[in-house]
Amino acid sequence: MTSKKATGTLTVGNIIKVASVRFRDREAIYCALTERRFTYGEVNRRTNSLANGLLGLGAKKKQVCAFLLHNRAEIVETYFALAKIGVLGIPLNYRLAPGEMAELMNFCDAEYLIFEPAFTDTVAGIKGDLKKVKTFLCTGEDVPEFAQSYEDLLAKSDDTEPDVEVSEEDNQYLNLTSGTTGLPKAYLLTQYNNAAAGPLMAMAHDLTEDDVILTVFPVFGRVGFAWSAMAMMVGARNVLCQVGQTSMLTLIPQEKVTITNWVPTIASIVFSQPNYKDCDFSSLRGMVFAAAPFPPSLQERVKRELCPNIYEFYGLQESGILTQIKPRDKDRKPGSVGLPHLGADVRVIDAQGKDCPPGEIGEIIGRGCAVTTGYFKNEERTREMFKNGWFHTGDLGYFDDEGFLFLSGRMKDMIISGGQNVFAAEVEDVIISHEAVLDCAVIGLPDEKWGEAVTAVVMKDPNTDVSEDDLIEYARNKIAHFKAPKRIIFTDAIPRTPTGKVTKYVLVEQYGKKE
């Protein structure tokens, strides 16, 4: 019998369409940046108005629209509006240099740009360098002369469902890699990638319509958008907030937040604040961590002082979630990032491509419904990352006897010092376990004697006093002497991408020149 495709199609636009019926008058979004609240019905109507407004401006399926927005209601509306009409989105990282933004928009053939007044000067500065962008939309009231008003477009556009046929095979948006080795690369995510992955991620974190989500991950990134989509799927309330916004901690008791996704660095920064204990965290039923090493000592402090239930997941931006761990398992295996996620296959392989036995370190590879279909205009990169149908993460790890995955660092993050292999992640786990250390990154710097000298760049707690010799001795007492840092560099901040990954090339460039 010939197999046939189901009559329905799994698309991102359908998420908000269905939510507006199921949860019509429930609050969907609280935008902390603008202090506005929107119901599910309002979000869908505004989304439809934006979609139809863009069609009226000449937008067509498969064209490209970039957007430059903070965590605010309009960024959620933009994602869903573009998804409904099949226009490919490019969520721009606002931390990039203006020239880098222009380069990415030109590379991706963007013809439309949606931005907020906070970025007017940035957009005005690169406007002349944009090869194809002719239509500019600005949110809010302070709209520059070269742009059209986002709100005016919504007000004059039809708020019914747009008449565009979109399938799950269509690309939804171009996401950007975290950029830990230079300018980010664009990779494609289909409607299916995000619509199928969302329910699985929601289930993994036990989300229900009773939840209130605090979204602090940048929504221009895949994780931030995922939480916005998951909220829509289950009828939860989504509180959108910027990392570092002064109201971040006060929002938890104010909005009765039940779950939030942080990178470990956020927890370290919170603990460095003198008044964090004045905040009421009792509404939290769970905290989710991802994107960076999460030392057991920091985990224990989070459980003790913020929330007793910790979830963690692992995966690259391009792969989506590959493994996930729930609180009951995190308590007994704090160093693990969990078991394979529903919808994903995960393996650990050796240099010959054979599966490693439990306990043996190898490269982590995966496949699943959330994995990108490839890199935009970059067949070479696609071939490099995909082999025999498996996505090669470049991360090192191992499974234990129960099938739980443990990370051991990056393949390219290995330091060869005096002929010995040193995994940076192992040294980082030791250094950050010191009570005076808030954050650290271990790199290899050129050295005449050792070839590469293991070097720890450390952000210490300002309320403590620890010396370079103290930390070196601390490490030497916990790991082999050849693995211990030869040098400690103190800094006020560790450079990281918005998803929490250390941009080590920045540190190597900065401190390598001083050798």
C-alpha positions, -999 to +999 in steps of 0.1 A: +000+000+000+013+034-009+018+056+022-001+089+022+006+122+040-020+132+066-044+159+055-034+183+083-001+202+085+019+212+116+027+249+115+037+276+139+009+299+129-016+273+140-003+275+175-016+310+182-047+305+160-058+276+182-047+292+214-069+323+207-099+300+206-090+277+235-078+305+259-094+335+243-098+359+273-069+345+294-039+368+297-012+356+273+016+381+277+028+407+302+053+429+285+075+442+314+094+466+291+062+485+283+039+474+311+012+462+287-009+431+290-025+411+262-051+383+261-047+354+237-075+368+215-057+402+213-023+386+205-039+366+176-058+396+163-027+418+164-006+390+148-032+387+120-032+425+115+006+425+112+006+396+088-021+412+066-004+446+068+028+431+055+010+414+027-005+448+019+030+463+017+039+437-009+054+410+012+053+375-004+059+340+008+096+331+009+107+367+011+128+377+041+120+401+070+145+409+097+135+422+131+155+440+158+135+439+191+140+434+228+119+409+248+086+426+242+051+417+229+060+428+194+087+402+189+062+374+197+037+390+173+063+392+146+074+356+148+038+344+145+028+369+118+057+359+096+050+322+102+013+327+091+023+342+057+054+321+050+078+351+051+112+340+064+122+358+096+157+369+108+156+377+145+187+399+149+210+398+179+210+434+192+244+428+208+260+425+173+279+456+159+257+476+134+280+465+106+276+429+115+238+433+114+240+449+080+262+421+068+238+394+080+207+411+065+225+415+031+237+379+032+201+367+039+185+390+013+163+408+038+137+431+022+119+443+054+130+454+088+109+457+120+126+475+149+119+495+181+128+531+189+157+520+211+174+509+179+165+539+157+201+553+157+215+519+149+191+514+119+196+549+107+234+543+107+233+512+086+202+520+064+224+531+035+244+498+036+213+476+033+211+463-003+175+452-004+156+465+026+132+492+014+104+489+041+111+498+077+085+494+105+090+510+139+071+500+170+059+525+196+053+562+192+087+577+184+088+566+147+116+581+126+108+597+092+123+569+072+100+543+088+064+535+089+045+531+122+040+495+133+009+504+153-006+524+124-002+494+101-020+472+126-048+497+131-056+499+094-051+462+085-076+433+086-074+412+118-087+379+103-066+349+094-044+357+064-051+337+032-017+322+026-011+284+023+018+274+046+030+238+051+052+222+077+080+218+051+082+255+046+111+273+063+099+295+092+130+315+101+167+318+098+182+315+133+218+325+141+244+303+158+257+316+192+288+330+175+315+317+199+340+316+171+332+348+152+303+362+132+272+339+137+261+316+109+225+314+097+207+281+098+172+272+087+143+261+109+112+248+093+076+252+105+078+215+115+110+220+134+094+245+158+058+233+158+067+197+166+094+204+191+073+228+212+048+203+227+077+178+235+096+206+253+065+217+272+058+181+283+094+177+294+091+207+318+056+197+330+040+229+317+003+235+322-021+264+318-016+271+355+020+281+349+034+316+347+066+317+327+093+344+331+111+346+298+145+362+302+164+343+275+166+367+245+135+359+223+157+366+192+173+333+201+157+299+197+153+292+234+135+325+241+111+319+212+105+283+223+093+294+257+070+320+240+056+293+217+052+268+246+032+293+266+008+296+237+005+258+234-006+252+269-023+284+278+003+296+303+010+333+310+042+346+296+061+374+314+086+389+290+116+406+306+151+416+297+181+399+315+195+426+338+163+446+339+160+459+374+125+445+377+136+409+369+136+396+405+106+417+416+086+403+387+087+368+403+066+376+433+046+403+415+035+380+387+036+348+408+060+332+383+061+295+385+090+286+361+118+303+344+148+293+322+182+308+331+218+302+322+239+294+353+256+328+349+223+346+358+222+327+390+257+337+399+249+373+391+218+372+413+238+358+442+262+387+438+234+412+444+234+424+481+195+424+483+186+392+464+174+376+497+147+403+500+130+387+470+102+362+475+109+331+453+082+310+469+060+309+438+086+291+417+078+254+412+109+249+390+139+265+374+153+254+341+190+257+332+208+253+299+236+265+275+265+265+299+282+243+325+262+242+358+286+234+387+271+212+414+280+238+441+260+264+423+231+239+418+230+233+456+229+270+463+201+275+438+181+247+453+187+260+488+181+297+482+159+301+451+140+269+441+144+232+451+134+218+417+160+221+389+154+210+353+183+211+328+185+204+291+212+200+265+215+207+228+229+232+204+210+260+188+210+241+156+199+208+171+172+218+196+170+197+228+188+164+227+187+154+263+167+166+294+167+159+331+140+164+357+144+174+393+142+139+408+171+127+386+190+160+389+191+155+427+209+122+424+230+130+393+238+167+395+266+164+369+243+150+342+223+168+315+199+139+313+184+112+292+176+114+254+147+139+248+115+125+233+118+129+195+156+128+195+182+101+191+216+106+208+249+088+205+284+091+218+310+080+192+347+075+189+370+087+162+360+058+140+323+065+143+316+036+166+294+039+197+315+044+229+307+021+258+294+037+291+320+059+308+341+064+276+343+100+263+335+106+227+317+131+204+280+136+209+259+133+178+221+135+174+191+136+152+155+145+158+125+166+148+140+198+161+174+196+142+180+222+115+177+211+079+209+229+071+229+261+070+217+290+048+238+294+016+265+272+032+266+237+018+301+232+031+291+238+067+260+216+062+282+187+050+306+193+079+280+191+105+258+163+090+272+129+084+251+098+075+220+116+087+234+126+122+242+161+134+277+163+149+277+187+178+314+190+183+307+184+221+324+157+241+306+136+266+298+101+279+268+080+290+268+063+323+254+028+329+218+042+332+220+061+299+224+096+314+246+119+294+275+138+310+294+166+292+332+168+290+337+200+269+342+209+233+363+189+208+379+223+199+381+233+236+409+209+245+442+224+256+475+205+249+499+215+277+533+198+279+520+171+256+491+163+279+454+168+269+435+190+293+397+195+289+388+231+298+354+220+312+370+198+338+392+227+351+363+251+350+342+228+372+370+229+398+377+266+397+340+276+399+334+253+429+355+277+450+332+298+471+348+331+460+343+325+422+312+336+405+322+327+369+352+315+350+365+304+316+395+283+310+416+288+279+450+278+265+474+307+258+507+303+239+536+294+261+573+287+252+577+260+278+543+243+278+531+249+242+498+261+257+495+272+293+462+264+311+448+298+320+417+306+340+399+339+335+379+344+367+352+367+379+353+367+417+327+376+442+334+413+451+326+405+487+355+381+491+392+382+488+410+355+469+444+356+452+459+340+421+480+317+442+450+307+463+430+295+433+460+277+417+467+259+449+430+251+453+429+235+418+462+216+424+446+199+454+416+187+434+430+177+400+463+166+385+489+193+386+493+194+348+456+202+345+457+230+371+459+266+358+494+281+353+479+315+356+447+332+369+434+364+352+408+383+372+381+402+353+349+420+360+329+399+334+333+369+313+322+376+277+293+353+267+267+350+240+231+358+248+226+320+253+253+318+279+282+303+260+316+318+266+331+336+236+366+322+243+381+335+211+376+370+225+395+360+257+423+344+236+426+375+214+425+398+245+450+380+267+471+361+241+485+394+229+499+401+263+520+370+264 
